[in-house]
Amino acid sequence: MRIGITLGDVTGVGPEVALKAVAAESKNDDTQYVFIGDEQILRRLNKKLPTPLTLSPIPNSEFRIPNSSGRFFITDPSGTKMSAKLPPGSAVAANAAMAALRAGTERCLRGELAALVTAPVNKEAIIRAGYKDFAGQTEFLSGLAGAKRTAMMLLGRDDRDRWLRVALATIHVAIKAVPKKLTAERVALAIELAARACRDLRLPRARVAVAGLNPHAGEGGEFGDEEIRMISPVVSAMKKKGFDVAGPLSGDTVFYYALRGDFDAVVAMYHDQGLAPLKAVAFDTGVNWTLGLPFIRTSPDHGTAYDIAGKWIANPSSMIAAIQLAKQLANR
């Protein structure tokens, strides 16, 4: 198996957590890893590992990854020589991160990689670098792959091995725009993909809870009518199609019931409704999984952490979990 790992924004902790995670996880099997990003920065950091990885370069001119008995590869699609002292959020780093995402996607679509794990990027830096329509890696990868029916799922477990799996009906949208962006089609798609994810994970069931948009799921229309007008009809329609789905349920209690095992996944209506409880129980080990792509893509559930970049203190647990999930799905 061959897993690709983009280094993300190299002025953040992406290269560090990628190296640490691969060094830890590579001991468990014979998976090959292809780092995609700046070679010189990765090599400098590699020397800090207790046992440095043996990195084999793949020239930018190589259209395909060569067959090799090696375990660790590095390819630099941007070809830009980067200073070791780039400021956080540098446009040079942002452009390189986008080049890595594009190259990783292309190699997945060509079947060279079994999965793609993406290190964190910074949206603000990427937009400043000229990508005015960039909303996030999920949306960018979906566009590159021509995948129009995708959703973001965040999953992780607490210290008692209790899981939360949360699919989002809307992703990177301002709160004031959520009611307009939230459609019956988006809710239905999130339910469908959440149930499919449960099956891909080989769970014994795929019971999905759907959160309401408003406090107390609208309180019978007192706090908004989206539940009555749109969410409830979608849930009823999905039940008729054979999905094991319940809702809309109040957003302040649904995650409690999911965490105790009543549901296998939750469909949240907007970003923070779903991510706040997930990060509360699995801050260090949460994983972002893009559902509906024609290839496997996961990523750690944290940002670039500019404040600790370069200090060699970043926790690789979320990246390790992202790699483990990618391998688990690829094996199936």
BELCORUR-V14821 format. One record per residue. N is the residue number from 1. RES is the residue in one letter. PSI is psi in whole degrees, -180 to 180 (999 if undefined). Layout:
N:RES:PSI
N:RES:PSI
This chain:
1:M:144
2:R:120
3:I:131
4:G:142
5:I:111
6:T:145
7:L:-8
8:G:-151
9:D:112
10:V:-8
11:T:0
12:G:-157
13:V:3
14:G:-55
15:P:-38
16:E:-51
17:V:-31
18:A:-48
19:L:-48
20:K:-42
21:A:-45
22:V:-41
23:A:-38
24:A:-45
25:E:-26
26:S:-14
27:K:-14
28:N:-17
29:D:-168
30:D:27
31:T:142
32:Q:144
33:Y:133
34:V:108
35:F:136
36:I:108
37:G:-161
38:D:122
39:E:-42
40:Q:-41
41:I:-42
42:L:-41
43:R:-38
44:R:-43
45:L:-34
46:N:-31
47:K:-17
48:K:-15
49:L:146
50:P:-41
51:T:97
52:P:147
53:L:149
54:T:102
55:L:122
56:S:123
57:P:143
58:I:110
59:P:147
60:N:-24
61:S:-15
62:E:113
63:F:-36
64:R:153
65:I:124
66:P:150
67:N:133
68:S:153
69:S:-1
70:G:166
71:R:-30
72:F:126
73:F:158
74:I:130
75:T:138
76:D:93
77:P:-22
78:S:-32
79:G:13
80:T:128
81:K:118
82:M:141
83:S:149
84:A:-9
85:K:37
86:L:139
87:P:153
88:P:136
89:G:20
90:S:142
91:A:-33
92:V:-45
93:A:-38
94:A:-44
95:N:-39
96:A:-38
97:A:-40
98:M:-38
99:A:-39
100:A:-42
101:L:-43
102:R:-45
103:A:-42
104:G:-42
105:T:-45
106:E:-41
107:R:-33
108:C:-45
109:L:-27
110:R:-3
111:G:12
112:E:-26
113:L:140
114:A:-23
115:A:162
116:L:126
117:V:125
118:T:126
119:A:163
120:P:146
121:V:172
122:N:115
123:K:-43
124:E:-43
125:A:-39
126:I:-41
127:I:-42
128:R:-29
129:A:-5
130:G:-5
131:Y:77
132:K:-29
133:D:9
134:F:121
135:A:-19
136:G:166
137:Q:-39
138:T:-50
139:E:-38
140:F:-46
141:L:-38
142:S:-42
143:G:-43
144:L:-38
145:A:-5
146:G:29
147:A:115
148:K:-9
149:R:73
150:T:162
151:A:156
152:M:131
153:M:133
154:L:134
155:L:148
156:G:168
157:R:154
158:D:-174
159:D:-2
160:R:14
161:D:31
162:R:131
163:W:145
164:L:133
165:R:119
166:V:119
167:A:142
168:L:131
169:A:-34
170:T:155
171:I:-99
172:H:80
173:V:137
174:A:145
175:I:-42
176:K:-20
177:A:-10
178:V:-49
179:P:-33
180:K:-36
181:K:-24
182:L:114
183:T:165
184:A:-37
185:E:-41
186:R:-42
187:V:-44
188:A:-41
189:L:-43
190:A:-40
191:I:-48
192:E:-47
193:L:-33
194:A:-42
195:A:-40
196:R:-38
197:A:-40
198:C:-39
199:R:-39
200:D:-31
201:L:-1
202:R:37
203:L:152
204:P:-16
205:R:174
206:A:66
207:R:119
208:V:131
209:A:141
210:V:122
211:A:151
212:G:167
213:L:-41
214:N:165
215:P:137
216:H:31
217:A:38
218:G:-14
219:E:53
220:G:26
221:G:-4
222:E:-32
223:F:21
224:G:155
225:D:7
226:E:-36
227:E:-47
228:I:-44
229:R:-33
230:M:-50
231:I:-48
232:S:-46
233:P:-36
234:V:-45
235:V:-43
236:S:-42
237:A:-39
238:M:-33
239:K:-42
240:K:-24
241:K:-1
242:G:4
243:F:141
244:D:89
245:V:145
246:A:149
247:G:-177
248:P:139
249:L:152
250:S:131
251:G:-18
252:D:-4
253:T:-21
254:V:-34
255:F:-29
256:Y:-47
257:Y:-36
258:A:-42
259:L:-32
260:R:-2
261:G:6
262:D:-28
263:F:153
264:D:-22
265:A:156
266:V:137
267:V:115
268:A:151
269:M:-27
270:Y:168
271:H:-61
272:D:-25
273:Q:-38
274:G:-37
275:L:-29
276:A:-51
277:P:-35
278:L:-45
279:K:-23
280:A:-32
281:V:-18
282:A:52
283:F:-40
284:D:-15
285:T:9
286:G:149
287:V:139
288:N:125
289:W:122
290:T:114
291:L:141
292:G:-4
293:L:158
294:P:8
295:F:168
296:I:128
297:R:126
298:T:167
299:S:158
300:P:151
301:D:58
302:H:171
303:G:-161
304:T:-21
305:A:55
306:Y:-30
307:D:-23
308:I:4
309:A:137
310:G:-5
311:K:-6
312:W:39
313:I:5
314:A:140
315:N:121
316:P:8
317:S:-43
318:S:-39
319:M:-39
320:I:-44
321:A:-37
322:A:-41
323:I:-42
324:Q:-42
325:L:-42
326:A:-44
327:K:-39
328:Q:-46
329:L:-40
330:A:-36
331:N:-23
332:R:999
